[in-house]
């Protein structure tokens, strides 16, 4: 097992990684991420032998990852010289899944101890830089080029940040680049307020710190425009899952409050 110990919200990284590793073991995976399985083995060699070790109940994270991947591939196909800012990258192997063109400079950013763990579990590659920093300490922006289109990916990150910090990050990126695309997941305000009662979050001693109404990021900057939203609870990819898991997500999707409790949104500016 890798020897870096994670605490608090960083402990959730292994949970998300395990859902992607389990997906890779399936006959018809959604992501097919061999790097996730490799990293999970390094983190916990016997993860799939433990109770619920191969459960697919966390498949929403896999569907979410695929939505971000698909958007990223489409953007980089049009902007093969872009700069990618993968904020709060955790142990996600997106740079290997997307496999960007050689002209793209990709930056994965997370806390220094998370980056240290990535260095143990995942390989290096060209035009790929790891930055160990808190995302809210914006000095890290000085380490990336600003003269090209930018793709910002924030998956499983923004709800854990204060609203003022989210707005500061977004507006700093829009101000700092000539054009680009922002991809992020958001929860509504009521989910943020009630997250202290969520048993899954309480298990790790964390809560959501911010929640936003749909399309709200577009109000923060005159150059920013809402594009669209990716289906998650009703994604066609869920059809590959066992009936019991599909039923759970179907039930969430037909429940009015839950249907809108989680959004993956895309914005652009130029």
C-alpha positions in Angstrom: 0.0 0.0 0.0 1.2 3.5 -0.8 2.6 5.2 2.3 1.0 8.6 2.1 -1.8 9.0 4.6 -4.7 11.2 3.6 -7.2 13.0 5.9 -10.5 14.8 5.7 -11.9 15.4 2.3 -8.8 13.9 0.7 -9.8 10.5 2.0 -12.7 10.6 -0.5 -10.2 10.3 -3.3 -9.7 6.6 -2.7 -13.5 6.0 -2.8 -13.8 7.7 -6.2 -10.7 5.9 -7.5 -12.2 2.6 -6.4 -15.4 3.2 -8.4 -13.3 3.7 -11.5 -11.2 0.6 -10.8 -14.3 -1.5 -10.4 -15.6 -0.2 -13.6 -12.5 -1.3 -15.4 -13.1 -4.9 -14.2 -16.5 -5.1 -16.0 -16.9 -6.8 -19.3 -18.3 -3.6 -20.8 -16.8 -0.7 -18.7 -18.0 2.9 -19.0 -14.5 4.4 -18.6 -12.3 1.4 -19.1 -9.6 3.1 -17.1 -6.7 0.6 -16.6 -4.7 3.3 -14.8 -7.4 3.6 -12.1 -7.2 -0.1 -11.5 -3.4 0.0 -11.4 -3.4 3.0 -8.9 -6.1 1.3 -6.7 -4.0 -1.8 -6.5 -1.1 0.3 -5.4 -3.2 2.0 -2.8 -5.0 -1.2 -1.6 -4.0 -4.4 -3.3 -7.0 -6.4 -1.9 -9.7 -3.7 -2.4 -11.9 -6.0 -4.5 -11.8 -8.8 -1.9 -13.3 -6.6 0.9 -17.0 -6.3 1.7 -18.7 -4.2 -1.0 -15.3 -4.0 -2.7 -16.8 -4.5 -6.2 -20.1 -2.6 -5.6 -21.2 -0.4 -8.5 -23.4 1.9 -6.4 -20.8 4.7 -6.9 -21.2 4.5 -10.6 -22.4 8.1 -10.7 -18.8 9.2 -10.3 -17.8 7.1 -13.3 -20.6 8.6 -15.4 -19.5 12.1 -14.2 -15.9 11.4 -15.2 -17.0 10.2 -18.7 -19.0 13.4 -19.2 -15.9 15.5 -18.3 -13.7 13.3 -20.5 -16.0 13.7 -23.5 -16.2 17.4 -23.2 -12.4 17.7 -22.8 -11.8 15.6 -25.9 -14.2 17.8 -27.9 -12.5 21.0 -26.7 -9.0 19.8 -27.4 -9.9 18.5 -30.8 -10.7 22.2 -31.7 -7.9 23.7 -29.6 -4.8 21.3 -30.0 -2.6 24.0 -28.4 -4.6 24.5 -25.3 -3.6 24.7 -21.6 -5.5 22.3 -19.4 -6.0 23.1 -15.7 -7.3 20.0 -13.9 -8.1 21.4 -10.5 -8.4 19.1 -7.5 -7.2 16.3 -9.7 -7.1 13.8 -6.9 -6.0 10.4 -8.2 -7.9 10.7 -11.4 -6.1 9.4 -14.5 -7.9 11.8 -16.9 -4.7 12.9 -18.7 -4.1 9.3 -19.7 -7.7 8.6 -20.7 -8.1 11.8 -22.8 -4.5 11.4 -24.2 -4.3 15.1 -25.4 -2.5 16.2 -28.6 1.2 16.9 -28.3 0.6 20.6 -28.4 -1.4 20.6 -25.2 0.2 21.5 -21.9 -1.7 19.7 -19.1 -1.5 20.7 -15.4 -2.8 18.5 -12.6 -3.2 20.4 -9.3 -4.0 19.3 -5.8 -2.6 19.4 -2.3 1.1 18.5 -2.0 0.4 15.2 -0.2 -2.1 14.2 -2.9 0.5 15.0 -5.6 3.1 13.0 -3.7 0.7 10.0 -3.8 0.1 10.5 -7.5 3.8 10.3 -8.1 3.9 7.0 -6.4 0.9 5.5 -8.2 0.8 7.0 -11.7 3.5 7.5 -14.4 4.8 10.7 -15.8 4.3 11.8 -19.4 5.4 14.6 -21.7 3.8 18.1 -21.6 2.3 17.1 -18.2 3.0 19.0 -15.0 2.0 18.3 -11.4 1.4 21.3 -9.1 1.2 20.7 -5.3 -0.9 23.6 -4.0 -4.2 24.4 -2.5 -6.5 25.5 -5.3 -7.5 28.7 -3.5 -3.9 29.9 -3.2 -3.9 31.4 -6.7 -0.2 31.9 -6.9 -0.2 28.5 -8.8 -1.7 30.4 -11.8 1.7 32.1 -12.3 3.2 28.8 -13.2 1.1 28.2 -16.3 1.1 30.0 -19.7 -1.6 32.5 -20.3 -1.4 33.2 -24.1 -3.5 30.2 -25.3 -7.0 28.8 -24.9 -7.6 27.2 -21.5 -9.7 24.3 -20.4 -10.5 24.3 -16.7 -11.9 21.0 -15.3 -13.1 21.0 -11.7 -14.6 17.6 -10.9 -15.8 16.8 -7.4 -14.2 20.0 -6.1 -16.3 23.2 -6.0 -18.9 22.1 -3.4 -16.1 21.7 -0.9 -14.9 25.3 -1.4 -16.4 28.5 0.0 -18.6 30.4 -2.5 -16.3 33.4 -2.5 -13.3 31.2 -3.3 -15.2 29.5 -6.2 -16.0 32.9 -7.7 -12.5 34.1 -7.3 -11.0 31.1 -9.0 -13.5 31.3 -11.9 -13.1 35.0 -12.5 -9.3 34.8 -12.2 -9.2 32.2 -15.0 -11.5 34.1 -17.2 -9.5 37.3 -16.7 -6.2 35.5 -17.3 -6.8 33.8 -20.6 -7.9 34.9 -24.1 -10.6 32.2 -24.4 -11.6 28.9 -22.9 -14.0 26.4 -21.5 -14.9 25.7 -17.8 -16.3 22.3 -16.7 -17.6 21.8 -13.2 -20.0 20.0 -10.9 -22.3 21.9 -8.7 -24.9 21.2 -6.0 -27.8 23.5 -5.2 -27.8 25.6 -2.0 -30.2 23.3 -0.1 -27.8 20.3 -0.7 -24.9 22.4 0.7 -27.0 23.4 3.7 -28.1 19.8 4.5 -24.8 18.1 3.7 -23.9 17.9 7.4 -26.6 15.2 7.7 -25.3 13.2 4.8 -23.9 9.9 6.2 -21.4 9.5 3.4 -19.9 12.9 4.0 -20.1 12.5 7.8 -18.0 9.3 7.5 -15.1 11.4 6.3 -15.8 14.4 8.6 -16.5 16.8 5.7 -19.4 18.9 4.5 -20.2 20.9 1.4 -19.3 24.6 1.8 -21.1 26.1 -1.2 -24.1 25.5 -3.4 -25.3 27.4 -6.5 -28.4 27.7 -8.6 -28.1 26.4 -12.2 -26.1 28.5 -14.7 -25.1 30.9 -11.9 -21.4 31.1 -12.9 -22.3 33.0 -16.1 -23.5 35.9 -13.9 -20.0 36.3 -12.4 -18.2 37.6 -15.5 -19.5 39.4 -18.7 -17.3 37.2 -20.9 -18.6 33.9 -19.4 -21.5 32.1 -21.2 -23.4 29.0 -20.1 -23.2 26.2 -22.7 -25.0 23.1 -21.4 -25.4 20.4 -18.8 -24.4 16.7 -19.0 -26.9 14.1 -18.0 -25.9 12.1 -14.9 -28.8 10.4 -13.2 -30.4 9.7 -16.5 -27.3 9.0 -18.5 -27.6 6.3 -21.2 -24.4 4.8 -19.7 -26.3 3.7 -16.6 -28.0 1.1 -18.8 -24.8 -1.0 -18.5 -25.2 -1.4 -14.7 -26.9 -4.1 -12.7 -30.7 -3.8 -12.4 -30.5 -2.9 -8.7 -28.1 0.0 -9.3 -30.1 1.2 -12.3 -33.3 1.2 -10.1 -31.6 3.3 -7.4 -30.5 6.0 -10.0 -33.9 5.8 -11.7 -35.6 6.5 -8.3 -33.3 9.5 -7.7 -34.0 10.8 -11.2 -37.8 10.7 -10.7 -37.7 12.3 -7.3 -38.1 16.1 -7.9 -35.7 17.2 -5.2 -33.0 14.7 -6.0 -33.3 15.1 -9.8 -31.8 18.6 -9.6 -29.5 17.9 -6.6 -26.4 17.4 -8.8 -25.3 19.2 -12.0 -22.3 18.9 -14.3 -22.2 22.2 -16.2 -20.1 23.6 -19.1 -19.3 27.2 -19.8 -17.2 29.1 -22.4 -15.6 32.5 -22.8 -13.8 34.3 -25.6 
